[in-house]
Amino acid sequence: MVRWWDQIETVASQNVYLSKLAQVSSRSRTNPKLAILIYDSVLEKKFAAEIATFPHRFAVHSGEKLKSIESFAAFCERLNKASLDLPARQMTVVAMGGGSVGDFAGFFASVYKRGVRLVHVPSTWLAAIDSAHGGKTALNVAGVKNQIGTFYPADTVCLVKPLLDSSGDDRVVDAMGELAKIALIAGGAWVHRLETSRLEGRALLWKFLKPAVDSKLRIVQKDPNELKGLRQVLNLGHTMGHVIEALSGSSHGSAVAQGTFFALEYSRSTGRLSAAAFDRAMALMGHLGLAPAPRAFASKKIREALLADKKRSSVGRVTFIFLKGIGRTERVEVSIDALVLEARRQGWAR
Ligand SMILES: NC(=O)c1ccc[n+]([C@@H]2O[C@H](COP(=O)([O-])OP(=O)(O)OC[C@H]3O[C@@H](n4cnc5c(N)ncnc54)[C@H](O)[C@@H]3O)[C@@H](O)[C@H]2O)c1
């Protein structure tokens, strides 16, 4: 039996870098007539011609509400009403949108007719650099993020430069946090090039998309279904990031960037990260245009958000990812009390 993680190298090499959205069907070997296109409604006007090439197309509104069970059920009903008659083993779900659309459509593809072929066409830089790769799909339950999901990697991920370029400046900033995260976790020659690159914004993201994605996939391959804990290092910055996202309503990307600042300072203050390595990590974050911006939430709220997080390892404890150096991480079970204390020390809690 071929397991999907044996195919990650293939999946990585099936990242196709395209200069036109119109190439998606041919380069991903997708017959649009046998596909269900699930796309972010914000793309409707700008990419009307490309979207219209898919006869079975469904616009959705992006965001965390889309990733709810209610909206999933409503989508299934919408599909039933459309009475599509597509052969399950030949059909493809094409997900065109940011991370929320990808998580939703990926989950749908993984369970519809017991699993159909999936192609991701990320339309945000964050999705292109991170969420479209590695096979995690997700729905939220009762407002708690990513409580239901599957491991279901896309057959092909189409990285389309004009589509990504069409997203706004906020989306560029969102992706910088995830780029910094993978650079800090993975290290290596490409990170030196990133630290000294004179490129900025979209040009920088496009240039470093490939090494960033390859670095993520190398980690995923060691622990595709997160059974050994090795894949958890990708959660650097996410423990506090998810808390900040939940309590401030800020975007996933900017919350992860702030969560990464929290993790760097926590790593430094506990003696895991040397002053020199801390300075280098902070310089990298600054080079990508990121700056710490702590705002104090009620300690009680932080505690509640940490308790709801799925990274909780046992009662009252979470698995926290510390940085020990560029390219070196450590997984440690930390009590929620200790995290709240650290949040107070850093100005994130009152
Ligand atoms: N599965 C994973 O491994 C993984 C990893 C990281 C994040 N995520 C998930 O991804 C989501 C965050 O991703 P995101 O920031 O891409 O979210 P998103 O899908 O909510 O998109 C952010 C915003 O950008 C808009 N947008 C998308 N493409 C656009 C375009 N080309 N032009 C203009 N506007 C555009 C959307 O309408 C939305 O308003 C979260 O739900 C997070 O949990 C999943």
The ligand as a Tripos MOL2 file, in Angstrom:
@<TRIPOS>MOLECULE
LIG
   44    48     1     0     0
SMALL
NO_CHARGES

@<TRIPOS>ATOM
      1 N1         -4.1690   23.7440    7.2050 N.am      1 LIG1
      2 C1         -3.0720   24.3360    7.6440 C.2       1 LIG1
      3 O1         -2.0060   23.7340    7.7360 O.2       1 LIG1
      4 C2         -3.1190   25.7990    8.0310 C.ar      1 LIG1
      5 C3         -1.9360   26.4860    8.2940 C.ar      1 LIG1
      6 C4         -2.0110   27.8590    8.5700 C.ar      1 LIG1
      7 C5         -3.2390   28.4920    8.6240 C.ar      1 LIG1
      8 N2         -4.3680   27.7720    8.3820 N.ar      1 LIG1
      9 C6         -5.6860   28.4420    8.3920 C.3       1 LIG1
     10 O2         -5.7020   29.3990    7.3390 O.3       1 LIG1
     11 C7         -6.5760   30.4730    7.7030 C.3       1 LIG1
     12 C8         -5.8400   31.7820    7.5060 C.3       1 LIG1
     13 O3         -5.4490   31.8810    6.1480 O.3       1 LIG1
     14 P1         -5.7090   33.2220    5.2890 P.3       1 LIG1
     15 O4         -5.1050   34.3830    5.9800 O.co2     1 LIG1
     16 O5         -5.3180   32.9310    3.8840 O.co2     1 LIG1
     17 O6         -7.2850   33.3650    5.4900 O.3       1 LIG1
     18 P2         -8.5650   33.6910    4.6390 P.3       1 LIG1
     19 O7         -8.9230   32.5740    3.7490 O.co2     1 LIG1
     20 O8         -9.5880   34.0660    5.6490 O.co2     1 LIG1
     21 O9         -8.1760   34.9550    3.7480 O.3       1 LIG1
     22 C9         -7.8910   36.1910    4.3700 C.3       1 LIG1
     23 C10        -8.6350   37.3290    3.6270 C.3       1 LIG1
     24 O10        -8.0870   37.5150    2.3390 O.3       1 LIG1
     25 C11        -9.1260   37.5550    1.3610 C.3       1 LIG1
     26 N3         -8.5460   37.1000    0.0930 N.ar      1 LIG1
     27 C12        -8.1620   35.8670   -0.2440 C.ar      1 LIG1
     28 N4         -7.5670   35.8770   -1.4660 N.ar      1 LIG1
     29 C13        -7.6150   37.1530   -1.9060 C.ar      1 LIG1
     30 C14        -7.1670   37.8060   -3.0930 C.ar      1 LIG1
     31 N5         -6.4710   37.1620   -4.0310 N.pl3     1 LIG1
     32 N6         -7.4100   39.1280   -3.2180 N.ar      1 LIG1
     33 C15        -8.0350   39.8190   -2.2510 C.ar      1 LIG1
     34 N7         -8.4610   39.2670   -1.0840 N.ar      1 LIG1
     35 C16        -8.2430   37.9380   -0.9250 C.ar      1 LIG1
     36 C17       -10.2090   36.6740    1.9470 C.3       1 LIG1
     37 O11       -11.4660   36.9390    1.3770 O.3       1 LIG1
     38 C18       -10.1170   37.0620    3.4180 C.3       1 LIG1
     39 O12       -10.8250   38.2500    3.6540 O.3       1 LIG1
     40 C19        -7.0020   30.2380    9.1320 C.3       1 LIG1
     41 O13        -8.2730   29.6580    9.1570 O.3       1 LIG1
     42 C20        -5.9640   29.2460    9.6420 C.3       1 LIG1
     43 O14        -6.4480   28.4480   10.6910 O.3       1 LIG1
     44 C21        -4.3390   26.4580    8.0730 C.ar      1 LIG1
@<TRIPOS>BOND
     1     1     2 1
     2     2     3 2
     3     2     4 1
     4     4     5 ar
     5     4    44 ar
     6     5     6 ar
     7     6     7 ar
     8     7     8 ar
     9     8     9 1
    10     8    44 ar
    11     9    10 1
    12     9    42 1
    13    10    11 1
    14    11    12 1
    15    11    40 1
    16    12    13 1
    17    13    14 1
    18    14    15 2
    19    14    16 1
    20    14    17 1
    21    17    18 1
    22    18    19 2
    23    18    20 1
    24    18    21 1
    25    21    22 1
    26    22    23 1
    27    23    24 1
    28    23    38 1
    29    24    25 1
    30    25    26 1
    31    25    36 1
    32    26    27 ar
    33    26    35 ar
    34    27    28 ar
    35    28    29 ar
    36    29    30 ar
    37    29    35 ar
    38    30    31 1
    39    30    32 ar
    40    32    33 ar
    41    33    34 ar
    42    34    35 ar
    43    36    37 1
    44    36    38 1
    45    38    39 1
    46    40    41 1
    47    40    42 1
    48    42    43 1
@<TRIPOS>SUBSTRUCTURE
     1 LIG1         1 GROUP 0 **** ****
